[in-house]
Amino acid sequence: MTYADVFAQIKGEFMQADISDVTEHLAYQFNIIGEGSGIFYVEAKEGKLHVEPYEYFDRDVMFTCTAEVLMKIAEGKLDPVMAVTLQQLKVEGNIDKALRLKELIDCKRKK
C-alpha cells in the first residue's frame, strides 16, 4: 500500500465526521511509519475538518504509528488510548488535545 492509498483511506474516514459542535481548535499531525509511510495533518477549526497531506508545524499534537493502527483508530475499531497503552501509538504534545481525537472519531459515528 502506498502513502497515497493510505492518505486517501484515512481522509475518507475522517471526513465523515460531523464536527459542527467542536468549537476548540485542534491541530494534529500524523506520522505514518512502515508501509505507506508519510505525514499528514487533521485540523478542526470553526466546526470544519481539514485533512491535508502536509506537515503541520503549528500542531497541538503529533501522533506516530503504522497505517494499519491508524486505520483501526479512524474506523473506531481501536481506541486511541488503548493504542497508546499497547505502545502502538506514540503521542507528543498537548495530552488534553490528544484525548480529543476520540471525540472526532465518535463524531463520525453520530452521523
C-alpha positions as CSV (number, residue, x, y, z in Angstrom):
1,M,0.0,0.0,0.0
2,T,1.4,3.4,-1.0
3,Y,1.2,6.6,1.0
4,A,-1.3,8.0,-1.5
5,D,-3.6,4.9,-0.8
6,V,-3.2,5.3,3.0
7,F,-3.9,9.0,2.9
8,A,-7.0,8.6,0.7
9,Q,-8.4,6.0,3.0
10,I,-7.7,7.9,6.2
11,K,-9.0,11.2,4.7
12,G,-12.2,9.4,3.7
13,E,-12.7,8.1,7.2
14,F,-12.0,11.4,9.0
15,M,-14.1,13.5,6.5
16,Q,-17.2,11.5,7.6
17,A,-17.1,13.3,11.0
18,D,-19.7,15.9,11.7
19,I,-17.7,18.2,13.9
20,S,-20.0,21.2,13.8
21,D,-20.3,21.0,17.6
22,V,-16.4,21.1,18.1
23,T,-15.6,24.7,18.8
24,E,-12.0,24.2,20.0
25,H,-9.2,24.5,17.5
26,L,-7.4,21.1,17.2
27,A,-4.3,20.5,15.0
28,Y,-3.0,17.0,14.7
29,Q,0.0,15.8,12.7
30,F,0.1,12.1,11.9
31,N,3.4,10.4,11.1
32,I,2.9,7.1,9.4
33,I,5.7,4.6,9.8
34,G,6.4,1.4,7.9
35,E,4.4,0.5,4.8
36,G,2.8,3.6,3.2
37,S,4.9,5.9,5.4
38,G,4.3,9.7,5.2
39,I,2.9,12.7,7.0
40,F,-0.4,14.5,7.0
41,Y,-2.5,16.7,9.3
42,V,-6.0,16.9,10.6
43,E,-7.3,20.2,11.8
44,A,-10.6,21.0,13.4
45,K,-11.3,24.7,13.0
46,E,-14.6,26.7,13.4
47,G,-16.6,23.5,13.2
48,K,-15.0,22.3,9.9
49,L,-12.5,19.5,9.4
50,H,-9.4,19.8,7.2
51,V,-7.3,16.8,6.3
52,E,-4.2,17.6,4.1
53,P,-1.0,15.7,3.1
54,Y,1.4,18.1,4.7
55,E,3.5,18.5,7.8
56,Y,1.8,20.9,10.2
57,F,4.4,22.9,12.2
58,D,1.8,24.7,14.4
59,R,0.4,21.4,15.6
60,D,-1.0,20.7,19.1
61,V,-0.2,17.0,19.0
62,M,1.9,14.7,16.9
63,F,0.9,11.0,16.6
64,T,3.2,8.3,15.2
65,C,2.0,4.8,14.2
66,T,1.7,2.4,11.4
67,A,-1.0,2.8,8.7
68,E,-2.7,-0.3,10.0
69,V,-3.1,1.1,13.5
70,L,-4.3,4.5,12.2
71,M,-6.9,2.8,10.1
72,K,-8.2,0.8,13.0
73,I,-8.4,4.1,15.1
74,A,-10.1,6.0,12.3
75,E,-12.6,3.3,11.8
76,G,-13.4,3.2,15.5
77,K,-12.1,-0.4,15.9
78,L,-9.2,0.6,18.2
79,D,-9.5,3.1,21.0
80,P,-6.6,5.7,20.7
81,V,-5.9,5.5,24.5
82,M,-5.7,1.7,24.2
83,A,-3.3,2.0,21.3
84,V,-1.0,4.2,23.4
85,T,-1.3,1.7,26.3
86,L,-0.3,-1.1,23.9
87,Q,2.6,1.1,22.6
88,Q,1.1,1.0,19.1
89,L,0.6,4.8,19.0
90,K,3.2,7.4,20.1
91,V,1.9,10.8,21.3
92,E,3.9,14.0,21.6
93,G,2.4,17.4,22.6
94,N,-0.7,18.6,24.4
95,I,-2.2,15.5,26.0
96,D,-5.6,17.2,26.7
97,K,-6.0,17.9,23.0
98,A,-4.7,14.5,22.1
99,L,-7.5,12.9,24.1
100,R,-10.0,14.9,21.9
101,L,-9.0,12.6,18.9
102,K,-11.5,10.1,20.2
103,E,-14.2,12.8,20.1
104,L,-13.5,13.4,16.4
105,I,-13.8,9.7,15.7
106,D,-17.0,9.5,17.7
107,C,-18.5,12.4,15.7
108,K,-18.2,10.2,12.6
109,R,-20.3,7.5,14.2
110,K,-23.0,10.0,15.2
111,K,-23.8,10.8,11.6
